[in-house]
Amino acid sequence: MLRIDRLVTLYLCHPLTRTLGPDERSRVPILMYHSISYNLFGMSHPYFHINTLPEVFSQQMRWLRSSGYQTIGLNEALVGLRMGADLTRKVRDNF
């Protein structure tokens, strides 16, 4: 199914942000999980799922850790951004 919002985000906004936005050191990805459970709310297309299976969540967290990522809280992220700290390999958790 064609999703115009996804196409615009991936092929227009994302490249523009990378080119014109702040440098890599001052970006903090935000991870947001609506639900971590086995309740799949029906078997719709994965793009529309608002939850993550516990096994998938565990795999994702293990990958982040093995890739050297560390989670930081909102205050730490804001202070780091204000101070110009290197925030590479930091992710903001929103669990």
C-alpha positions as CSV (number, residue, x, y, z in Angstrom):
1,M,0.0,0.0,0.0
2,L,1.4,3.4,-1.0
3,R,1.9,5.7,2.0
4,I,2.5,9.3,0.8
5,D,3.4,10.4,4.4
6,R,6.1,7.7,4.6
7,L,7.5,8.6,1.1
8,V,7.7,12.3,1.9
9,T,9.4,11.5,5.3
10,L,11.9,9.1,3.9
11,Y,12.8,10.7,0.6
12,L,12.3,14.4,1.2
13,C,12.3,15.4,4.8
14,H,15.0,13.0,6.0
15,P,17.6,13.9,3.4
16,L,16.9,17.6,3.9
17,T,17.3,17.4,7.6
18,R,20.6,15.5,7.2
19,T,21.8,18.1,4.7
20,L,20.5,21.3,6.3
21,G,20.0,20.4,10.0
22,P,22.3,20.1,12.9
23,D,25.4,17.9,12.7
24,E,25.4,14.3,13.7
25,R,26.9,15.0,17.2
26,S,23.9,17.1,18.2
27,R,21.1,14.7,17.2
28,V,19.4,12.3,19.7
29,P,17.1,9.7,18.3
30,I,14.0,9.2,20.3
31,L,12.7,5.6,20.8
32,M,9.0,5.5,21.5
33,Y,7.2,2.2,22.2
34,H,3.4,2.5,22.6
35,S,3.1,-1.0,24.0
36,I,5.3,-4.0,24.6
37,S,3.0,-7.0,24.7
38,Y,1.6,-10.0,22.9
39,N,-1.7,-8.3,22.1
40,L,-1.4,-7.5,18.4
41,F,-4.8,-5.8,18.1
42,G,-5.7,-8.0,15.1
43,M,-3.3,-9.0,12.4
44,S,-3.0,-5.8,10.3
45,H,0.0,-4.7,8.3
46,P,3.1,-4.3,10.6
47,Y,3.3,-0.6,9.7
48,F,0.1,0.0,11.6
49,H,1.0,-1.9,14.8
50,I,1.3,0.2,17.8
51,N,2.9,-2.5,19.9
52,T,6.0,-4.5,19.9
53,L,6.4,-8.1,20.9
54,P,8.5,-8.6,24.0
55,E,11.0,-10.8,22.0
56,V,11.4,-8.1,19.3
57,F,11.9,-5.4,21.9
58,S,14.5,-7.5,23.6
59,Q,16.4,-8.0,20.3
60,Q,16.3,-4.3,19.6
61,M,17.6,-3.4,23.0
62,R,20.4,-6.0,22.7
63,W,21.3,-4.6,19.3
64,L,21.5,-1.0,20.7
65,R,23.7,-2.2,23.5
66,S,26.0,-4.2,21.3
67,S,26.3,-1.3,18.9
68,G,27.5,1.0,21.8
69,Y,24.3,3.0,22.3
70,Q,23.4,4.4,25.7
71,T,20.0,5.7,26.8
72,I,19.7,9.2,28.3
73,G,16.9,11.0,29.9
74,L,15.3,14.2,28.7
75,N,17.2,16.5,31.1
76,E,20.5,14.9,30.1
77,A,19.7,15.3,26.4
78,L,18.7,18.9,26.9
79,V,21.8,19.8,28.9
80,G,24.0,18.0,26.3
81,L,22.4,19.9,23.5
82,R,22.8,23.2,25.2
83,M,26.5,22.5,26.1
84,G,27.3,21.2,22.6
85,A,28.3,17.8,24.0
86,D,28.9,14.9,21.6
87,L,25.7,12.9,21.8
88,T,26.7,10.3,19.3
89,R,25.5,6.9,20.3
90,K,22.9,8.3,22.7
91,V,19.2,7.6,22.4
92,R,16.4,9.2,24.3
93,D,14.2,6.5,25.8
94,N,10.5,7.1,26.0
95,F,9.2,3.9,27.5
